[in-house]
Amino acid sequence: GDGNKKLSLEEMVERERLQERVTFLGSVPHGSVRDVLVRGQVFLNCSLTESFCIAILEASCAGLFVVSTNVGGVPEVLPPDMIHLSEPNVASLVEGLSHAISKKISCVDPFSYHNRVKEIYSWERVALETISVYDTVLHKPRLTFLQRLARYKSVGRIAGHIAQLLAVTLHFVVILVEWLQPRDVIDVVPDVCFTFKQEENLQPPLLQ
């Protein structure tokens, strides 16, 4: 990439005399990412915070073994045998890289990695798992107001009390609004689910 740390990284490479072992590719067009990835064997991710690292997924799909910091949602992205998780410090990352180079890359089958990622992240599977999450939440008992307040307190020593105050304020605002505009006088739009054929029948006729 061409981020703001590029200059400091170039200076480090020059200071350590690694010019013949390190190449800076700069900004890589999206269409060329795959061609760059397949040239390697190990993908190193050094993120300190990460919700879902799409770069890890792309690298694994290209057949690379992944070494990454164990932060955020990274542990949930790939199966354990396709990734080595390290603590977010230099010593742990070096150990992870050494492990990958000495024991893992010789066992990696790029085509197998590609097919596994393709299966795990198929749209059908993602849709089914999303539905499953919503169903689980819908069938859980609804928390009482006092139970919700107790959970808000766990946010933090000061932030928890602020969250509780906001929750109490909103609770009374909702009560006031429902008194001014009762729910039973509000028109509710019914859910309508059409089959494919029914939708076709509802299409307006084409003008001749």
TORPA-4810 file (N, C-alpha, C, O; in nm, 3 decimals):
<nodes>
NODE_1_0.082_-0.120_0.000_0.000_0.000_0.000_0.085_0.126_0.000_0.208_0.119_-0.002_G
NODE_2_0.017_0.240_0.002_0.086_0.369_0.007_0.043_0.448_0.130_0.019_0.569_0.123_D
NODE_3_0.032_0.378_0.243_-0.013_0.443_0.366_0.092_0.536_0.425_0.202_0.551_0.372_G
NODE_4_0.053_0.600_0.537_0.142_0.700_0.596_0.264_0.640_0.664_0.352_0.715_0.706_N
NODE_5_0.273_0.508_0.676_0.390_0.445_0.737_0.491_0.395_0.632_0.593_0.337_0.667_K
NODE_6_0.461_0.417_0.506_0.549_0.366_0.401_0.690_0.421_0.413_0.787_0.346_0.398_K
NODE_7_0.704_0.552_0.438_0.836_0.613_0.447_0.918_0.554_0.561_1.036_0.523_0.545_L
NODE_8_0.855_0.538_0.678_0.927_0.483_0.793_0.967_0.338_0.769_1.072_0.294_0.815_S
NODE_9_0.883_0.262_0.697_0.917_0.124_0.664_1.033_0.118_0.565_1.122_0.033_0.578_L
NODE_10_1.033_0.207_0.468_1.145_0.212_0.373_1.275_0.247_0.444_1.380_0.192_0.411_E
NODE_11_1.267_0.337_0.539_1.387_0.375_0.616_1.436_0.257_0.698_1.557_0.235_0.709_E
NODE_12_1.344_0.180_0.756_1.382_0.064_0.835_1.452_-0.040_0.748_1.553_-0.098_0.788_M
NODE_13_1.398_-0.065_0.628_1.457_-0.162_0.537_1.598_-0.119_0.498_1.689_-0.202_0.492_V
NODE_14_1.615_0.009_0.473_1.748_0.060_0.437_1.844_0.049_0.555_1.961_0.014_0.538_E
NODE_15_1.795_0.081_0.675_1.880_0.076_0.794_1.927_-0.066_0.823_2.042_-0.088_0.864_R
NODE_16_1.838_-0.163_0.802_1.870_-0.303_0.829_1.931_-0.374_0.707_1.959_-0.494_0.713_E
NODE_17_1.951_-0.300_0.598_2.010_-0.353_0.474_1.933_-0.475_0.422_1.990_-0.580_0.395_R
NODE_18_1.803_-0.456_0.408_1.715_-0.564_0.361_1.659_-0.536_0.221_1.558_-0.594_0.182_L
NODE_19_1.726_-0.447_0.147_1.673_-0.408_0.017_1.653_-0.526_-0.078_1.561_-0.525_-0.159_Q
NODE_20_1.738_-0.626_-0.068_1.729_-0.740_-0.159_1.626_-0.844_-0.113_1.599_-0.940_-0.185_E
NODE_21_1.569_-0.823_0.006_1.475_-0.922_0.061_1.335_-0.866_0.081_1.241_-0.941_0.108_R
NODE_22_1.321_-0.735_0.068_1.190_-0.671_0.089_1.153_-0.590_-0.034_1.234_-0.513_-0.085_V
NODE_23_1.030_-0.607_-0.081_0.981_-0.533_-0.197_0.854_-0.457_-0.159_0.761_-0.516_-0.103_T
NODE_24_0.850_-0.329_-0.188_0.731_-0.249_-0.165_0.655_-0.237_-0.297_0.705_-0.181_-0.394_F
NODE_25_0.534_-0.292_-0.300_0.457_-0.294_-0.423_0.373_-0.167_-0.442_0.325_-0.141_-0.552_L
NODE_26_0.356_-0.090_-0.336_0.272_0.027_-0.347_0.125_-0.012_-0.356_0.086_-0.121_-0.314_G
NODE_27_0.044_0.076_-0.410_-0.099_0.049_-0.424_-0.122_-0.055_-0.534_-0.075_-0.039_-0.646_S
NODE_28_-0.194_-0.162_-0.499_-0.222_-0.270_-0.593_-0.368_-0.262_-0.638_-0.456_-0.263_-0.553_V
NODE_29_-0.396_-0.253_-0.767_-0.535_-0.251_-0.815_-0.609_-0.377_-0.770_-0.551_-0.485_-0.759_P
NODE_30_-0.738_-0.361_-0.745_-0.818_-0.473_-0.694_-0.808_-0.596_-0.785_-0.802_-0.709_-0.736_H
NODE_31_-0.806_-0.574_-0.914_-0.801_-0.686_-1.008_-0.670_-0.761_-1.007_-0.661_-0.871_-1.061_G
NODE_32_-0.566_-0.701_-0.946_-0.433_-0.764_-0.944_-0.400_-0.826_-0.808_-0.293_-0.885_-0.792_S
NODE_33_-0.490_-0.814_-0.711_-0.462_-0.864_-0.575_-0.436_-1.014_-0.577_-0.343_-1.061_-0.512_V
NODE_34_-0.516_-1.088_-0.650_-0.500_-1.233_-0.654_-0.363_-1.271_-0.710_-0.297_-1.360_-0.657_R
NODE_35_-0.319_-1.202_-0.816_-0.190_-1.232_-0.878_-0.074_-1.206_-0.782_0.028_-1.275_-0.787_D
NODE_36_-0.090_-1.107_-0.694_0.014_-1.078_-0.595_0.013_-1.184_-0.486_0.119_-1.233_-0.446_V
NODE_37_-0.105_-1.220_-0.437_-0.116_-1.314_-0.326_-0.059_-1.452_-0.361_0.010_-1.513_-0.279_L
NODE_38_-0.089_-1.502_-0.480_-0.047_-1.638_-0.515_0.105_-1.652_-0.527_0.156_-1.763_-0.537_V
NODE_39_0.176_-1.540_-0.526_0.323_-1.546_-0.529_0.380_-1.584_-0.393_0.497_-1.620_-0.384_R
NODE_40_0.301_-1.576_-0.289_0.349_-1.603_-0.154_0.303_-1.737_-0.100_0.232_-1.812_-0.167_G
NODE_41_0.345_-1.767_0.021_0.306_-1.890_0.090_0.246_-1.862_0.227_0.166_-1.941_0.277_Q
NODE_42_0.284_-1.749_0.287_0.232_-1.711_0.419_0.183_-1.568_0.412_0.248_-1.481_0.354_V
NODE_43_0.066_-1.544_0.472_0.011_-1.408_0.481_0.017_-1.364_0.626_-0.037_-1.432_0.714_F
NODE_44_0.082_-1.251_0.652_0.098_-1.200_0.789_0.008_-1.079_0.810_0.016_-0.981_0.736_L
NODE_45_-0.077_-1.088_0.910_-0.165_-0.977_0.946_-0.128_-0.929_1.086_-0.132_-1.005_1.183_N
NODE_46_-0.091_-0.801_1.095_-0.041_-0.747_1.223_-0.139_-0.648_1.287_-0.097_-0.562_1.363_C
NODE_47_-0.265_-0.659_1.256_-0.364_-0.562_1.306_-0.370_-0.564_1.459_-0.362_-0.670_1.522_S
NODE_48_-0.386_-0.445_1.518_-0.406_-0.435_1.663_-0.554_-0.437_1.697_-0.592_-0.478_1.807_L
NODE_49_-0.638_-0.393_1.604_-0.783_-0.403_1.619_-0.842_-0.448_1.487_-0.795_-0.406_1.380_T
NODE_50_-0.942_-0.533_1.492_-1.002_-0.584_1.369_-1.137_-0.644_1.401_-1.149_-0.725_1.493_E
NODE_51_-1.239_-0.605_1.325_-1.371_-0.666_1.344_-1.382_-0.792_1.258_-1.413_-0.900_1.307_S
NODE_52_-1.358_-0.775_1.128_-1.355_-0.889_1.036_-1.255_-0.854_0.926_-1.277_-0.761_0.849_F
NODE_53_-1.146_-0.929_0.920_-1.038_-0.895_0.826_-1.060_-0.964_0.692_-1.030_-1.083_0.678_C
NODE_54_-1.112_-0.891_0.595_-1.139_-0.949_0.462_-1.009_-0.987_0.393_-1.009_-1.077_0.309_I
NODE_55_-0.898_-0.920_0.427_-0.769_-0.953_0.366_-0.726_-1.095_0.401_-0.667_-1.164_0.318_A
NODE_56_-0.755_-1.139_0.523_-0.725_-1.276_0.564_-0.801_-1.375_0.478_-0.746_-1.477_0.434_I
NODE_57_-0.926_-1.344_0.453_-1.010_-1.432_0.372_-0.958_-1.441_0.229_-0.953_-1.549_0.170_L
NODE_58_-0.918_-1.327_0.173_-0.865_-1.325_0.037_-0.735_-1.405_0.027_-0.714_-1.479_-0.069_E
NODE_59_-0.649_-1.390_0.128_-0.522_-1.462_0.127_-0.543_-1.612_0.136_-0.480_-1.689_0.063_A
NODE_60_-0.631_-1.654_0.225_-0.658_-1.796_0.241_-0.722_-1.854_0.115_-0.693_-1.967_0.076_S
NODE_61_-0.809_-1.776_0.052_-0.873_-1.819_-0.072_-0.771_-1.835_-0.185_-0.791_-1.913_-0.277_C
NODE_62_-0.661_-1.759_-0.175_-0.554_-1.770_-0.275_-0.455_-1.881_-0.242_-0.357_-1.901_-0.314_A
NODE_63_-0.481_-1.954_-0.130_-0.397_-2.069_-0.097_-0.284_-2.041_-0.001_-0.190_-2.120_0.007_G
NODE_64_-0.290_-1.930_0.074_-0.184_-1.895_0.168_-0.221_-1.936_0.310_-0.337_-1.926_0.350_L
NODE_65_-0.122_-1.982_0.386_-0.141_-2.004_0.529_-0.134_-1.868_0.597_-0.051_-1.785_0.559_F
NODE_66_-0.219_-1.844_0.696_-0.231_-1.712_0.759_-0.172_-1.712_0.900_-0.200_-1.801_0.980_V
NODE_67_-0.091_-1.612_0.928_-0.044_-1.583_1.063_-0.100_-1.446_1.100_-0.076_-1.348_1.029_V
NODE_68_-0.173_-1.440_1.209_-0.240_-1.314_1.243_-0.241_-1.290_1.393_-0.231_-1.383_1.473_S
NODE_69_-0.252_-1.164_1.428_-0.271_-1.129_1.569_-0.408_-1.174_1.614_-0.506_-1.170_1.539_T
NODE_70_-0.415_-1.218_1.738_-0.540_-1.269_1.795_-0.619_-1.154_1.854_-0.621_-1.134_1.976_N
NODE_71_-0.685_-1.078_1.767_-0.760_-0.960_1.810_-0.898_-0.959_1.746_-0.918_-1.016_1.638_V
NODE_72_-0.993_-0.895_1.812_-1.127_-0.875_1.756_-1.192_-1.003_1.707_-1.193_-1.104_1.776_G
NODE_73_-1.247_-0.996_1.586_-1.317_-1.110_1.528_-1.230_-1.201_1.445_-1.282_-1.293_1.381_G
NODE_74_-1.098_-1.179_1.444_-1.007_-1.260_1.362_-1.018_-1.410_1.390_-1.020_-1.488_1.295_V
NODE_75_-1.027_-1.454_1.517_-1.034_-1.599_1.543_-1.155_-1.667_1.480_-1.156_-1.790_1.466_P
NODE_76_-1.257_-1.591_1.441_-1.378_-1.649_1.386_-1.377_-1.655_1.232_-1.469_-1.710_1.172_E
NODE_77_-1.275_-1.599_1.169_-1.274_-1.588_1.024_-1.245_-1.721_0.956_-1.310_-1.757_0.858_V
NODE_78_-1.145_-1.796_1.009_-1.100_-1.920_0.945_-1.094_-2.034_1.045_-1.084_-2.010_1.166_L
NODE_79_-1.101_-2.159_0.997_-1.082_-2.275_1.084_-0.941_-2.273_1.145_-0.850_-2.217_1.085_P
NODE_80_-0.922_-2.334_1.262_-0.793_-2.329_1.332_-0.675_-2.384_1.252_-0.562_-2.338_1.269_P
NODE_81_-0.700_-2.483_1.164_-0.589_-2.541_1.089_-0.544_-2.455_0.971_-0.446_-2.489_0.905_D
NODE_82_-0.614_-2.346_0.944_-0.578_-2.258_0.833_-0.516_-2.128_0.879_-0.480_-2.043_0.797_M
NODE_83_-0.504_-2.111_1.011_-0.452_-1.985_1.064_-0.378_-2.010_1.195_-0.418_-2.095_1.275_I
NODE_84_-0.270_-1.935_1.216_-0.198_-1.938_1.343_-0.220_-1.804_1.411_-0.186_-1.700_1.355_H
NODE_85_-0.275_-1.807_1.531_-0.305_-1.684_1.603_-0.192_-1.652_1.701_-0.151_-1.737_1.780_L
NODE_86_-0.143_-1.529_1.694_-0.035_-1.483_1.781_-0.081_-1.365_1.864_-0.176_-1.295_1.828_S
NODE_87_-0.014_-1.344_1.975_-0.043_-1.225_2.055_0.007_-1.101_1.980_0.102_-1.111_1.902_E
NODE_88_-0.055_-0.986_2.002_-0.015_-0.865_1.928_0.116_-0.804_1.978_0.118_-0.692_2.028_P
NODE_89_0.224_-0.881_1.964_0.356_-0.829_1.997_0.459_-0.895_1.904_0.431_-0.998_1.843_N
NODE_90_0.576_-0.836_1.893_0.676_-0.879_1.796_0.720_-1.023_1.821_0.727_-1.103_1.727_V
NODE_91_0.751_-1.056_1.946_0.803_-1.189_1.977_0.705_-1.299_1.938_0.745_-1.401_1.881_A
NODE_92_0.576_-1.278_1.967_0.475_-1.379_1.936_0.455_-1.393_1.785_0.436_-1.504_1.735_S
NODE_93_0.460_-1.281_1.713_0.446_-1.286_1.567_0.564_-1.356_1.501_0.546_-1.432_1.405_L
NODE_94_0.685_-1.332_1.551_0.803_-1.400_1.498_0.792_-1.550_1.522_0.825_-1.630_1.434_V
NODE_95_0.747_-1.588_1.640_0.728_-1.729_1.672_0.623_-1.792_1.579_0.640_-1.904_1.533_E
NODE_96_0.515_-1.718_1.553_0.410_-1.768_1.465_0.460_-1.786_1.323_0.427_-1.886_1.258_G
NODE_97_0.538_-1.691_1.274_0.595_-1.702_1.140_0.691_-1.821_1.130_0.690_-1.895_1.031_L
NODE_98_0.773_-1.839_1.232_0.867_-1.951_1.233_0.792_-2.084_1.230_0.831_-2.177_1.160_S
NODE_99_0.684_-2.091_1.305_0.601_-2.213_1.308_0.540_-2.239_1.171_0.537_-2.353_1.124_H
NODE_100_0.491_-2.132_1.108_0.428_-2.148_0.976_0.528_-2.193_0.871_0.499_-2.281_0.790_A
NODE_101_0.647_-2.134_0.873_0.748_-2.166_0.773_0.802_-2.307_0.791_0.823_-2.379_0.693_I
NODE_102_0.824_-2.347_0.916_0.887_-2.477_0.941_0.790_-2.595_0.938_0.830_-2.706_0.905_S
NODE_103_0.662_-2.571_0.973_0.573_-2.685_0.991_0.444_-2.681_0.909_0.377_-2.783_0.895_K
NODE_104_0.408_-2.566_0.854_0.277_-2.554_0.793_0.278_-2.544_0.641_0.201_-2.614_0.574_K
NODE_105_0.363_-2.460_0.585_0.351_-2.430_0.442_0.374_-2.552_0.354_0.324_-2.559_0.242_I
NODE_106_0.450_-2.649_0.404_0.475_-2.769_0.324_0.350_-2.857_0.314_0.342_-2.942_0.226_S
NODE_107_0.253_-2.835_0.404_0.131_-2.916_0.405_0.013_-2.846_0.340_-0.096_-2.903_0.329_C
NODE_108_0.032_-2.722_0.295_-0.080_-2.644_0.242_-0.110_-2.684_0.098_-0.021_-2.687_0.013_V
NODE_109_-0.237_-2.714_0.073_-0.285_-2.740_-0.062_-0.369_-2.619_-0.106_-0.482_-2.604_-0.060_D
NODE_110_-0.315_-2.533_-0.193_-0.387_-2.410_-0.230_-0.528_-2.434_-0.283_-0.619_-2.359_-0.250_P
NODE_111_-0.547_-2.539_-0.363_-0.679_-2.566_-0.419_-0.777_-2.607_-0.309_-0.895_-2.570_-0.312_F
NODE_112_-0.728_-2.685_-0.212_-0.812_-2.725_-0.099_-0.852_-2.604_-0.016_-0.968_-2.592_0.024_S
NODE_113_-0.757_-2.513_0.010_-0.788_-2.391_0.084_-0.894_-2.310_0.013_-0.989_-2.262_0.074_Y
NODE_114_-0.877_-2.294_-0.118_-0.972_-2.216_-0.197_-1.113_-2.275_-0.187_-1.210_-2.203_-0.164_H
NODE_115_-1.123_-2.406_-0.204_-1.254_-2.471_-0.202_-1.319_-2.465_-0.063_-1.441_-2.452_-0.052_N
NODE_116_-1.238_-2.475_0.041_-1.293_-2.468_0.177_-1.350_-2.330_0.207_-1.458_-2.317_0.264_R
NODE_117_-1.274_-2.226_0.168_-1.323_-2.089_0.190_-1.449_-2.065_0.108_-1.543_-2.001_0.155_V
NODE_118_-1.450_-2.115_-0.014_-1.567_-2.100_-0.102_-1.690_-2.164_-0.039_-1.800_-2.110_-0.048_K
NODE_119_-1.671_-2.280_0.024_-1.784_-2.350_0.087_-1.830_-2.280_0.213_-1.950_-2.266_0.237_E
NODE_120_-1.733_-2.236_0.296_-1.767_-2.172_0.423_-1.844_-2.042_0.401_-1.938_-2.012_0.474_I
NODE_121_-1.802_-1.965_0.300_-1.861_-1.833_0.279_-1.953_-1.829_0.156_-1.962_-1.726_0.089_Y
NODE_122_-2.020_-1.940_0.128_-2.121_-1.938_0.022_-2.240_-1.855_0.069_-2.270_-1.850_0.188_S
NODE_123_-2.309_-1.790_-0.024_-2.422_-1.704_0.012_-2.533_-1.784_0.079_-2.599_-1.735_0.170_W
NODE_124_-2.552_-1.909_0.033_-2.657_-1.992_0.092_-2.629_-2.018_0.239_-2.719_-2.009_0.323_E
NODE_125_-2.504_-2.052_0.270_-2.469_-2.081_0.409_-2.477_-1.956_0.496_-2.526_-1.961_0.609_R
NODE_126_-2.428_-1.843_0.443_-2.434_-1.718_0.518_-2.580_-1.682_0.549_-2.611_-1.638_0.660_V
NODE_127_-2.669_-1.699_0.450_-2.811_-1.667_0.469_-2.873_-1.757_0.576_-2.948_-1.710_0.661_A
NODE_128_-2.842_-1.886_0.571_-2.898_-1.981_0.669_-2.849_-1.950_0.810_-2.927_-1.956_0.905_L
NODE_129_-2.721_-1.916_0.824_-2.667_-1.885_0.956_-2.724_-1.753_1.009_-2.746_-1.738_1.129_E
NODE_130_-2.747_-1.657_0.919_-2.807_-1.530_0.961_-2.949_-1.553_1.011_-2.989_-1.497_1.114_T
NODE_131_-3.027_-1.634_0.940_-3.163_-1.668_0.982_-3.160_-1.738_1.118_-3.244_-1.712_1.204_I
NODE_132_-3.063_-1.828_1.135_-3.051_-1.902_1.261_-3.025_-1.808_1.378_-3.081_-1.826_1.486_S
NODE_133_-2.941_-1.707_1.357_-2.912_-1.609_1.463_-3.038_-1.532_1.500_-3.069_-1.514_1.618_V
NODE_134_-3.111_-1.486_1.398_-3.234_-1.410_1.425_-3.338_-1.497_1.497_-3.404_-1.450_1.589_Y
NODE_135_-3.351_-1.622_1.454_-3.446_-1.713_1.520_-3.410_-1.734_1.666_-3.498_-1.736_1.753_D
NODE_136_-3.281_-1.749_1.694_-3.236_-1.769_1.832_-3.271_-1.648_1.918_-3.318_-1.663_2.031_T
NODE_137_-3.246_-1.528_1.864_-3.275_-1.406_1.939_-3.425_-1.390_1.961_-3.468_-1.351_2.070_V
NODE_138_-3.505_-1.420_1.859_-3.650_-1.404_1.870_-3.711_-1.496_1.975_-3.812_-1.461_2.037_L
NODE_139_-3.652_-1.613_1.994_-3.707_-1.710_2.088_-3.653_-1.693_2.230_-3.694_-1.765_2.321_H
NODE_140_-3.563_-1.599_2.250_-3.513_-1.572_2.384_-3.616_-1.489_2.460_-3.681_-1.403_2.401_K
NODE_141_-3.632_-1.512_2.590_-3.728_-1.432_2.667_-3.686_-1.285_2.672_-3.568_-1.254_2.685_P
NODE_142_-3.783_-1.198_2.662_-3.755_-1.054_2.662_-3.713_-1.009_2.801_-3.777_-1.044_2.900_R
NODE_143_-3.605_-0.931_2.809_-3.557_-0.884_2.938_-3.651_-0.777_2.995_-3.707_-0.697_2.920_L
NODE_144_-3.666_-0.778_3.126_-3.745_-0.673_3.190_-3.664_-0.544_3.192_-3.544_-0.543_3.164_T
NODE_145_-3.732_-0.435_3.224_-3.665_-0.306_3.228_-3.552_-0.304_3.331_-3.446_-0.248_3.305_F
NODE_146_-3.575_-0.364_3.447_-3.473_-0.368_3.551_-3.353_-0.454_3.509_-3.239_-0.422_3.542_L
NODE_147_-3.380_-0.563_3.437_-3.271_-0.647_3.388_-3.185_-0.572_3.286_-3.063_-0.585_3.284_Q
NODE_148_-3.251_-0.493_3.201_-3.177_-0.414_3.104_-3.092_-0.308_3.173_-2.978_-0.283_3.132_R
NODE_149_-3.146_-0.247_3.278_-3.069_-0.148_3.352_-2.944_-0.210_3.413_-2.837_-0.149_3.413_L
NODE_150_-2.958_-0.332_3.466_-2.843_-0.400_3.526_-2.734_-0.425_3.422_-2.615_-0.416_3.452_A
NODE_151_-2.774_-0.456_3.299_-2.676_-0.479_3.193_-2.606_-0.349_3.152_-2.487_-0.348_3.124_R
NODE_152_-2.682_-0.239_3.150_-2.622_-0.111_3.116_-2.511_-0.074_3.215_-2.413_-0.010_3.178_Y
NODE_153_-2.527_-0.113_3.340_-2.430_-0.081_3.442_-2.294_-0.145_3.414_-2.190_-0.093_3.455_K
NODE_154_-2.296_-0.258_3.343_-2.171_-0.330_3.315_-2.087_-0.261_3.207_-1.975_-0.303_3.181_S
NODE_155_-2.140_-0.154_3.145_-2.065_-0.083_3.041_-1.939_-0.020_3.098_-1.836_-0.013_3.030_V
NODE_156_-1.946_0.026_3.222_-1.830_0.090_3.284_-1.870_0.161_3.411_-1.988_0.183_3.439_G
NODE_157_-1.767_0.198_3.487_-1.795_0.259_3.618_-1.874_0.389_3.606_-1.968_0.412_3.682_R
NODE_158_-1.835_0.474_3.511_-1.904_0.602_3.490_-2.002_0.591_3.373_-2.117_0.634_3.383_I
NODE_159_-1.955_0.532_3.263_-2.040_0.520_3.144_-2.165_0.437_3.175_-2.271_0.461_3.117_A
NODE_160_-2.152_0.340_3.266_-2.267_0.256_3.301_-2.380_0.338_3.362_-2.497_0.318_3.328_G
NODE_161_-2.345_0.431_3.453_-2.448_0.515_3.516_-2.509_0.612_3.415_-2.628_0.643_3.420_H
NODE_162_-2.424_0.661_3.322_-2.477_0.749_3.217_-2.574_0.673_3.128_-2.680_0.725_3.092_I
NODE_163_-2.538_0.548_3.093_-2.626_0.465_3.011_-2.757_0.437_3.083_-2.864_0.437_3.021_A
NODE_164_-2.750_0.412_3.213_-2.872_0.388_3.290_-2.961_0.512_3.292_-3.083_0.502_3.278_Q
NODE_165_-2.900_0.629_3.310_-2.977_0.753_3.311_-3.046_0.776_3.178_-3.163_0.816_3.175_L
NODE_166_-2.974_0.751_3.067_-3.034_0.767_2.935_-3.147_0.668_2.914_-3.250_0.702_2.856_L
NODE_167_-3.128_0.544_2.961_-3.231_0.441_2.945_-3.357_0.477_3.021_-3.468_0.460_2.971_A
NODE_168_-3.341_0.528_3.143_-3.458_0.568_3.223_-3.530_0.684_3.155_-3.653_0.687_3.149_V
NODE_169_-3.452_0.781_3.105_-3.512_0.897_3.036_-3.592_0.852_2.914_-3.706_0.894_2.894_T
NODE_170_-3.532_0.766_2.831_-3.600_0.717_2.711_-3.723_0.635_2.747_-3.824_0.639_2.676_L
NODE_171_-3.715_0.561_2.856_-3.829_0.480_2.900_-3.951_0.568_2.928_-4.062_0.537_2.885_H
NODE_172_-3.928_0.679_2.999_-4.041_0.768_3.031_-4.087_0.846_2.908_-4.204_0.880_2.897_F
NODE_173_-3.995_0.876_2.815_-4.034_0.941_2.689_-4.126_0.848_2.610_-4.227_0.893_2.555_V
NODE_174_-4.092_0.719_2.604_-4.176_0.622_2.533_-4.313_0.612_2.598_-4.415_0.606_2.528_V
NODE_175_-4.317_0.611_2.731_-4.446_0.606_2.802_-4.531_0.728_2.767_-4.651_0.716_2.745_I
NODE_176_-4.467_0.845_2.763_-4.540_0.968_2.730_-4.593_0.965_2.588_-4.707_1.002_2.562_L
NODE_177_-4.509_0.919_2.493_-4.551_0.913_2.353_-4.666_0.814_2.336_-4.760_0.841_2.262_V
NODE_178_-4.658_0.699_2.405_-4.766_0.599_2.395_-4.896_0.652_2.458_-5.005_0.613_2.416_E
NODE_179_-4.884_0.739_2.557_-5.005_0.798_2.616_-5.068_0.897_2.519_-5.190_0.905_2.508_W
NODE_180_-4.981_0.975_2.449_-5.032_1.071_2.352_-5.083_1.004_2.226_-5.180_1.050_2.165_L
NODE_181_-5.019_0.893_2.186_-5.056_0.822_2.063_-5.059_0.672_2.093_-4.961_0.602_2.069_Q
NODE_182_-5.171_0.621_2.146_-5.179_0.479_2.184_-5.151_0.386_2.066_-5.180_0.420_1.951_P
NODE_183_-5.094_0.272_2.096_-5.058_0.178_1.991_-5.180_0.126_1.915_-5.174_0.103_1.794_R
NODE_184_-5.291_0.107_1.986_-5.406_0.044_1.922_-5.475_0.134_1.820_-5.565_0.088_1.749_D
NODE_185_-5.436_0.263_1.810_-5.496_0.351_1.709_-5.402_0.372_1.591_-5.433_0.448_1.499_V
NODE_186_-5.287_0.306_1.593_-5.191_0.318_1.484_-5.216_0.207_1.383_-5.224_0.089_1.418_I
NODE_187_-5.228_0.245_1.257_-5.248_0.145_1.151_-5.120_0.063_1.132_-5.011_0.118_1.119_D
NODE_188_-5.137_-0.067_1.132_-5.023_-0.158_1.114_-5.029_-0.217_0.974_-5.132_-0.273_0.934_V
NODE_189_-4.922_-0.206_0.902_-4.916_-0.262_0.767_-4.890_-0.412_0.779_-4.790_-0.452_0.838_V
NODE_190_-4.978_-0.495_0.724_-4.959_-0.640_0.736_-4.842_-0.689_0.652_-4.811_-0.631_0.548_P
NODE_191_-4.778_-0.795_0.698_-4.671_-0.858_0.620_-4.734_-0.938_0.507_-4.823_-1.019_0.531_D
NODE_192_-4.687_-0.917_0.386_-4.738_-0.988_0.270_-4.622_-1.060_0.203_-4.525_-0.997_0.161_V
NODE_193_-4.631_-1.190_0.195_-4.526_-1.270_0.131_-4.582_-1.331_0.004_-4.678_-1.409_0.009_C
NODE_194_-4.525_-1.297_-0.110_-4.569_-1.349_-0.237_-4.476_-1.459_-0.285_-4.355_-1.454_-0.261_F
NODE_195_-4.532_-1.554_-0.352_-4.449_-1.651_-0.424_-4.406_-1.588_-0.555_-4.457_-1.483_-0.594_T
NODE_196_-4.312_-1.651_-0.622_-4.260_-1.596_-0.748_-4.372_-1.582_-0.851_-4.378_-1.483_-0.923_F
NODE_197_-4.462_-1.681_-0.858_-4.570_-1.677_-0.957_-4.670_-1.567_-0.924_-4.723_-1.502_-1.014_K
NODE_198_-4.696_-1.548_-0.794_-4.788_-1.441_-0.756_-4.731_-1.304_-0.793_-4.805_-1.216_-0.838_Q
NODE_199_-4.600_-1.288_-0.775_-4.537_-1.161_-0.812_-4.548_-1.138_-0.962_-4.567_-1.024_-1.006_E
NODE_200_-4.535_-1.245_-1.041_-4.547_-1.231_-1.186_-4.687_-1.184_-1.224_-4.703_-1.103_-1.315_E
NODE_201_-4.789_-1.237_-1.154_-4.926_-1.201_-1.185_-4.957_-1.056_-1.150_-5.048_-0.995_-1.207_N
NODE_202_-4.878_-1.001_-1.054_-4.902_-0.863_-1.014_-4.835_-0.760_-1.104_-4.860_-0.640_-1.091_L
NODE_203_-4.750_-0.807_-1.196_-4.682_-0.716_-1.287_-4.782_-0.649_-1.379_-4.869_-0.716_-1.434_Q
NODE_204_-4.772_-0.516_-1.397_-4.865_-0.446_-1.488_-4.841_-0.490_-1.632_-4.728_-0.519_-1.670_P
NODE_205_-4.947_-0.495_-1.712_-4.931_-0.537_-1.853_-4.846_-0.440_-1.931_-4.850_-0.319_-1.906_P
NODE_206_-4.768_-0.490_-2.023_-4.684_-0.407_-2.107_-4.769_-0.328_-2.206_-4.868_-0.379_-2.259_L
NODE_207_-4.730_-0.204_-2.228_-4.802_-0.122_-2.325_-4.772_-0.169_-2.466_-4.656_-0.194_-2.499_L
NODE_208_-4.872_-0.182_-2.547_-4.855_-0.224_-2.686_-4.819_-0.105_-2.772_-4.800_-0.119_-2.893_Q
</nodes>
